[in-house]
Amino acid sequence: MPVSSTLDAAALFADVPVEVEIDLDRRMMRLRDILALTTGSIIAMPKAAGDYLDIYVAGAPVGRGEVVMLEKGVGVRITMFEAKA
């Protein structure tokens, strides 16, 4: 199917919400450390501005992005995006 036909077909579903997940980090923690967590506890993440993250849509990997600092938080600049048809 040509790209334009695929995009036209996808337009029918343009308003359907899908989950977008940015994989910041995964780690193993000892149960003792998990049980010690309280409101306000901080779990350090090794990612910083300029580091790369994986991006998933509906659980499927679709790209990578770069951590960027924003005026009021952090964001992800998409550096590679490839949605599979």
Secondary structure, DSSP 8 states (H G I E B T S, - for coil): --HHHHHHHHHTTTT----EEEE-------HHHHHT--TT--------TT-EEEEEETTEEEEEEEEEEETTEEEEEEEEE----
